[in-house]
Amino acid sequence: MALAVDGVADVVETLPGFEMVAHLAASPAFVAGIPIAFARRHALIGFDGDDDALYLAMADPGQLDLSETVARRLGVSVRLVSATDQEVQAAINRAYEQRQGEVSEVMALIDPGERAAVLAELQNMSASDDLLDSGGRSPVIKLVNLMLAEAVRTRASDVHIQPYEHHVVARMRIDGVLYDTFELPKAVQEEAISRIKVMARMDIAEKRLPQDGRVPVRVGDRSIDLRVSTLPASFGERVVIRLLDKSRGLISLDELALPEATDTRLRDMIHGEHGILLVTGPTGSGKTTTLYAALAEADSLTRNILTIEDPIEYHFDGISQTQVNAKKGMSFANGLRSVLRQDPDIIMVGEIRDHETAEISIQAALTGHLVLSTLHTNDAASAVTRLLDLGIEPYLVASSVVGVAAQRLLRRICPDCRTPHTPTDHDREVLHRLGELPEALDLSRMSRGAGCEACRQTGYRGRQAIFELLTVSGTVRDLVQQRANATTIKTEAVRLGMTTLHDDAMRLVLAGQTTVDELLRVATRSGL
């Protein structure tokens, strides 16, 4: 039943097809014409219907004056739809996050003569403001906010602002690969970098020295932690922003999707009473995520778990986490000494970097503690020889280390544009060369991504970890005590049944989850 209100809006008690607001796309005219702050405050969002009217979903349809305001501002006829506050807020976040093309429009509005006014406004901005709410702000502030909102929307882990002589390029690392995303005018370089510095509470006047800062921001209903680093360069300061999405949640061991045998052995190590479990790989290979998954698997109700991290990326309930602070003398080694006086059962050390940290970690493992940590090595066997290189005696390494997991991240084929792929001669040659597989391979499930809007035409969306897990026992332990090299240790581990990184990667290729090209890219980049 519809009721006319001043000839402007209809109140609709039940409107077929509009009950599921969460599954509808918002009206572009509404998103462009109504500021997000207004939509949020009054819990309303507009949708295009089959007729010329705008269907306005509201948590409180009784506020007829609001519907009149929207109708007049947009110049359309409005019909009201009742929805829950949760549905409306979710639709608002989704609509304003997915705006595209606005960065280019904002750049066209920037007047180089506005620099003084822009800098003054930058100083008055609150870093805790919602980045999606850009209405009514200076063009440079809108530019920075929209750039960061775009990074969140595309699941970017880092934003790089790279100055050149005549222009500035904004690049985003998505699924481990850097893409040139926006080209900015040189005239906005100083203002944009100053805005970022203000947000991160850095000194905007200091341009000759590197600076580091951090700031929590909101993008819709997400809480994002920004880690900002600046570095003086030839044509101005270079800025890198690391984005940590706290609302994304922690990955569990089940979500790592390990092969069954590897999963069983890893869980046995995590539930062990003592020893060192190391996770190795280059920067950005997901080592910390795996350690967090291991901690989530451990029972914090019956075991005292403490961590020493640099930085603390995610906060755990029931686990005490300590931040390394070199300026105040809190190093991994010093922190580890203090942690050992806290009656720990499990200790996570963010990284073993030096002899002192390695030595204390091994002593902790030998005295009844389970120690989890990371190293930067190419494969699992090299982690053992790395400890020897740090000056640890072979018998101590053999007695304390229970396992080493090496890992990499491979991009997954985009599920929206996945298509069957007939392997080429090159694909077959790569598979056989890397894995020494039999000629009669089942290649029927191989796939590739055709490229679509969801994956930015790359054919990939999201990543999957590959692992090799070295168990230090039996003959492998004997080889460690004999100071055998990494190749010898790896050969023996494979003979005993260890799945290598290449074997695990090819498992994903043959299952149609990733491609030969992606396997080759990661193998070449990692020097495997």
N, C-alpha and C positions, 0 to 999 in steps of 0.2 A: 504494500500500500504506500503510495507516494503522496507527500504533502507539499504543496507549493509554498514557498516562503518569500514574500516580497518580490516575487518574479525573478529571483536570483538563483535559489537553490531548491532542490528537492531532497527531502529526508526519506531514505529508503530503508525499511526495516529488514527486508530480505531481498537480495539481488542475485539471481542465479548466475553462477560463473565467477562471482567476486568473493566467495566465502574464503578462499585460500589466498590471502593477500601475499603470503610469503613466496608464492610461486609466480607472481606477476611482475612484469617489467614496468618500472615507473615511467610516467610521462616525461619525455625530454623537455617539454615546455615548462613543466612544473619544476624540474631540477634546475633549469637555467634561470627561471624567474623568481623562485622562492629560496631565500637563504636557508642553509641547513640549520642554523641556530633557531630560526622561527619554526621550522618543521619539527625539530626536536622538542622545543619548549611546549608546543601545543599538540604534539603527537598526531601529526597528519601527513599524508602522502598522497599524491595524485596519480591516477592511471587513465590512460586513453581507452575509451570504450568503442563500441561499434558505431555509435552515432557521434555527433560533434561535441557532446558534453564531456566534461572532465569529471571522472568519478573520484571523489575525495574520501579516502579511507581515514576515519578518525576514531580515536579511542573514546572520545566523548562527542557524539554527533549532535548533542544539544547545544553546542556553542555555535549558534547560527551566525553570529557576527564574524567569526573567523572564516566561515565559508564565503561570506559576502566579501571579505577582504581579499581572499584568494581569487574569487571570481572577477573582481574589479581589476586587480593587478594583472591578471593574465588575459582579461577580456574574453572570457568564455563562460558558458553556462555550466553550473556545477551541480552534481548530484552526490548526496552523501551516502557513504557505506560504513556500517559499523564494523569495527575490528578491535582486537585486543591491543593493549599498549605494546606488548612484546612483539606482535606481528608488525605493527607500524614501525617501531624503532628498528627492527631488523631490515625492513624494506627501505627505510631511510638510509641506513648504513650501506646497504648494497647499492642503492641508486647513486649516491654521491661518491662512493669509492670508484665506480665504474665509468665516471666521466672521462672521455678521451678527447684529445685534440685541444684542450684548454690551454696547455702550456704554450703552444704556438700563438694562440690568440693573446695571451697575457704578454708575451714578449713584444708583440706589435704595439702594445700600449705604453711601453716604457720610454720616458723622455729623459735624455741625459741631463737636461737642465734641472731635473727634480732631485739630484743627488743629495743636497743638504736636507731637504724635507724628508726624503726616504730614510737617511741615516738617523734623523731625529725620531722618526716613527719606530725605527728598529729598536731603539733603546727603550721604548715604552711598551713593547710587545711582551706578553707573558709566554714563556716557553711551554706552559702547560695547556695552552689553548688547543682545541681540536683542530688538527691540520686540514680537515675537510671543510672547515668553516672559513672560507676565504673571501666571502662577500664584504665589500666596503673597505678593503685594505689596499695598501699601496701595491702597485704591480709587482715589485720585487718580492714582497712578502708572499703574495699569491703565487708567484713563480716557485719559490722555495717550497711552500706548503704543497703545491700540486705535484712538484717533482718527487717529494717524499711520499705523498699519497700514491703516486703511480708506481713507485718502487715497492710499496707494500702490496698493491694490487697485483703486481706481476711476480710476487714472491722473491724479489731480489734480496740477496744477502748483503750487498754492498752497493753504495753509490759513489762514483768517482767524479770529481769535478776537476778537469784537466785543462789548464790555461795554455793557449798557444799565442803566437804573436798577434794575430788579428781576430781571433775568436776563442770561444771556450766550449769545450765538449763535455757533456754530462754522460757518463757511462754507467751501466748497471750490470752487476754480476748476477746472472740468473742461471740456476742449476750449474754453477761452477764456471760458466763461460761469460766473458765480458762482451757487452754489446754497446755500440754507440747509440744513445737513445735520443738526445736532444743536442742541437747546436745553438749556443747562446751568443748574443751579441757581446763583443768585448766591453761595451759600455756598462754592462750590468755586473761585470765580474766582481768588483770591489764590494758593491752593495749586497750581492748574493752571499758572498763569503762572510761579510760582516754579520748578516742575518743569522747564518749558521753559527758563527762564533758567539753571538749573543744568546742564542738558544742553549748552547753548551756551556755558558758562563765562562767564556775565554776572553782574553784581552784583545779587543779589536784593534788596538793601536800597535800591538806587537806583530810585525810582519817579517822580522829577520830571523826568528827562532822557531823551531817546531813547537807545537802545542798539542795537548791532548785534553779532551773533555767528554762529558757524557750528559745525557738528559733523557728523562722519560717523557714520551708524548702519547697522545691518543689519536688514533685514526679510526673514526667510527667507534665501534665497540671493542676495538683491539688496543691493548697496551703494548707499545713498542719502546724498547730501550735503544737509544742511539749512542754509539761510541764514535766520537769525532776525532780525527787526527789531521793536523795541518802540517805542511812541509814547504818551506820556501823553495821556489824553482825559478827557472830563467825568466818566465813571463808572468810571474805572480805566484801566489800561494796555491799549492795543490791541496785539495781536501778529499779525504776518504771517510765515508760514513758507514759504519757497520750497523745493520739493523737486526735486533734480536726481538722476535715476536713472542712475548711472554704468554699471550693468549693461545698460542698454538699447542701448548702442552708438551709433555715429555714423551719420548718414544719408548715403548716397552720392548723387551726382548722378542716377544711374539711378532711385533711389527717390523723387526729387522729381517724377518723371513729367512733365517739361516737354514742351510741344509740340515736335515734331521741329526746326522751324526755330529756335526759341528755344534749344533744347538745343545745337544745332550752333554757334550764334554765341557762346553762353556758354563753351563748351569752348575755342573759338578764342581768346577773351580770356584765359582762365586759362592757356593754354599760350603766351601772348605773352611777349615778353622784357621789356617795360616798359609803363608807363602806370598809370592808376588805374581800378580797377573798384569802383564803389560799389553798396551794397545799401541800399535805403531802405524806410521803412515805420514805423508807430507801434510803441510798446513792445508786445512779445508777438506780433509778426507773423512771427517765425521768422528774423530777419536773421542772427543768430549761427549758427544751424543751417545756413543756406545758405553762409555763409563757411567753416564747418568742412567742408562737403561739397566746396567749391572747393579747400580745402587738401588734402583727401584725394585729390582728382583730380590735384593737382600731384605731381611725382616728387621726393620728399624725398631720394632716394639720389643724385641728380645735381644738385640745387639746394639751396642753403642757405636754409631757411625759418625765420623768426623772427616771433613775435607779441608784441603789447603789449595786454593785456586787463584788463578790470575788470568782473567777476572772471574768473578762468580757470574755465570751466565744465566742460570735458573735457580730458584730457591726451592728447597725441599722442605716439606713438613716432617718433623721428627728427626732431622739431621742437622748437626751443627756445622756451619760453613764459615771458613776464615779466608779473608782476602789478603793476598800478598801485597806488601807495601814496602818497596825497596827504600824509599826516602826515609822511612821510620825504622829501618832495620829489620823488617819482617820479610825475610826471604823464605824460600821453600825449606831450606835446611833448618833455619831458626824456628819456623813455624812447626816443622815436624818434631823437633825436640820438645816443644811445648805440648803438642798434641799427645805425645807418648805419656805425658803425666796426667792425662785426662781419662785414663782407664778405657782406651778404645778397643773395640773388637775389629772394626774395619776402618781403614784409613785410605782416603783417596788423595793422592798427590797429583796436582795438575800436570806437572812435567818433571822428569828427571833430567836436569841440565848439566850437573857437575858431579865430581867425585864425592863431595860431602853429602849431597842429597841422596845419591845412590847408596853410599855406605850406611847412612842412617836408615834408609828404607829396607835394606837387606837385614840389618840388625833387628829391625822391628818385625820383619817376617820370620826371622829365626827364633824370636822370643814369643811367638804365639799370636801374631796379628796377621790379618789378611790385608795386603797392601795393593791398591789399584793405582796404576799410573800410566803415563804415555812416554814414548820416545819417538824421535824423528829418524826412522830408518826405512829402507825400501821394502824389506820383507821381514817375515817373522824371525828367520834364522839370524839375520844381521843384528837384531836387537841383543842377542846373547853376546856377540862379539863386540858390540858397542859398549856394553857394561865392562868387558875386559879392557877395552881401550880407555875407559874412565878410571882404570887403576884398581878395579875390584878383582880379588883373587878368584881363579877358576872354581875352586872348591866351594867358595861362598855363593857364587852364581848358581852352580849346580844344585846346591842344597836349598836355596831360597826360591828360585824362580820355578813356578809350577806350570806356567803357560804364557805364550805370546800370540796375540791376535793381530795380524796385519790386515789392513783394509784400504779400500778405495771406494769412490762413489761413481757409478755409471748413470748417465741420464736414461730415463725410461721413455719408451715410445709413447707419444701422446695418445690417450685412449679415444679422443674425439676424432682423430684422423688416421687411425691405425689401418693399414691395408696389407694384404698378403704380399710377400716379397719372394720372388724366385731368385735364389742365390746365383751370383755371377761366378765366373772362374776365379776372379780375385777373392771373393768371399771364401770360396772353398780352399784356395791356396793359403789364406791367412789362418783359417780354422785348423787346417792340418799342420801348418808350420808351428803354430803356437801350442797346440795341444797334443800333437802326435796321435790324433784320433784315427780310428779305422776308416777305410774308404766308404763303407756302407753306413753313412750318417743319415739320420732322419732329419731332413731339413724342411719338412712340410709345414712347420709352425712358425718359420721365420717371417718377420714382419718389418715394416718400416712406417714412419709417419709421413703423410703426404704434405703436411703443413696446413695450419688453419689459424683462425684468429685466437683461439684459446692458447696455442703454443707459440704465438708470434711468428708463425710460418717456419718454425725450426724443425717440427716433427717430433720434438721431445718435450715432456712436461713432468717434472719431478725426478727424483733420483733414488737409486737402490744401491745399498752397500754390497760389496763382495768381500769375502774373507778367506784367509787361511789361518788355521789355528794350530800352532806348534805346541805339543805337549812335551814338557821336559821330564822325561822318565826313562828308565832302562838304558838302552844303548845311546840315546840322545844325551842323557846325563853324562855318560862315560866320555862321549866326544867333547862335551863342554869342559870336563875336567882335564882333558888332554889338549886344550886350546885349539881344537880343530877349527878350520875356517868355516865361513857361513855356507859355502857351497857344499861342503861335506856334510854339515849338519842338515841342510835342506834335503839333500839326496837321501839320507837315512830316514828323515821324517816322512818323505813321500813313500819310501819303501814300506814304512809302517802304516801307511793309509792316510797321510795328510792330504787334504784337497788344497791345491795351490790357488793363488789369485786368478791365474789364467783359466784353470779348470772351472772355478766358480763363475767367472765371467762368461765362459762359453755355455754354461748351464742356462744363464739368462738369455743368451743369444738364441740358443736352440729352442727355448721356451717361448720365443717371440716377445720378450720383455724389453730387449735392447737390440742394438745393431752391431754388425761387424765393424763399421766405421767408428762407432763410439768405443768399442773395445780397443781398436787400434789407436785412437786418440789418447785414451787414458794410459795405455801401455807405453806409448812413445813418450808422453809427457812425464811419466813417472820413472822412465828408464828401466822398465821391467823387461 
